[in-house]
């Protein structure tokens, strides 16, 4: 990868993109940088909504006529996590090869595929299970874009603003999870304008349900993201071929930050995807059982808002302390929640919900901290690659959580999470947060 050296320009001229370097005011265009951030964040929010479309639809499938076992539903919700992680391993190499404009436009267009697919599947309960699995995998496109978008955005901002820019983009992008889970229970209650001719489904209680609206409502916005990307985004001269990008794997901190981000975003994304099914399977047999869709969005929204709001503070005080405090909170939250997973009364649900909100809150704090740390630990080109790689591995969170919950009890899973959070929090303290740490960030 190469970045042309900065040159001097007259004060009244825009910086020449051929000499782009955000670390020097004369070769940085802040208007272009912020415009890129907002358009990319808009597309990223839609990406996360698409990634979690299956987690919002799956708890309702049996209600409209499917006959899926709990294990089959866990797999449906887990598969976008597997796909998202695998696709992030592809998207992480694309920013310096494709450029921001082409990358964001292509990614936004690809989101339409799972949106249309789930619109059709929700209207046809004879859809084979293997087709549902394929559609779940396709939703992983929304998860895959993150590693490309975040690495691309890191090219546009100086290190002093990296925490703010990446915190806003990741936090508001993560808001797409809660948006999907909040939006779906509302939009399934009526025919959307211009599509009312599409016949609704009937629930087990005999109510009409427009479950296909979950995917349908997103399509116009994805097309708008394509147009905005083509018209307003630009490519800056940060280039690297595949071989040049592999050097991050020889750096010890790539692996340390991967473990730490797997703790924070891996848990955030995995629990966000599976929370509705956990509520259904742990508390669903009680009289007056809580409605999973009424609560599943709360934690993801809290975590997303915390992540977005923490960016400026990370720029001021450094990311390591926020990652460390976030890790401590996640230890407490996972340990606390484990006591409410074998309930004897539906009243214990409120303890479970409180514990989950604590986990999401501190995961958001740690997520913001890690994305401030990486631009400080690595040089700019390697920082983009490290951000992309760590986010790719953490994107396996929904798959890891989903498969774990099919193999072991929820209690055993949360105890395992607690142990892992203790280990990762120690890594943050030893390498980055303690006084005299070898790499304060």
Secondary structure, 3 states (H helix, E strand, C coil): CECCCCCCCCCCCCCCHHHCCCCCHHHCCHHHHHHHHHHHHHHHHHHHHHHCHHHHHHHHHHHHCCCCCHHHHHHHHHHHHHHHHHHHHHHCCCHHHHCHHHHHHHHHHHHHHHHHHHHHHCCCCCCCHHHHHHHHHHHHHHHHHHHHHHHHHHCCCCHHHHHHHHHHHHHHHHHHHHHHHHHHHHHCCCCCCCCCCCCCEECCCCCEECCCHHHHHHHHHHHHHHHHHHHHCCCCCCECCHHHHHHHHHCHHHHHHHHHHHHHHHHHHHHHHHHHHHHHHHHCCCCCCCCHHHHHHHHHHHHHHHHHHHHHHHHHHCHHHHHHHHHHHHHHHHHHHHHHCCCCCHHHHHHHHHHHHHHHHHHHHHHHHHHHHHHHHCCHHHHHHHHHHHHHHHCCHHHHHHHHHHHCCHHHHHHHHHHHHHHHHHHHHHHHHCCCCCCCC
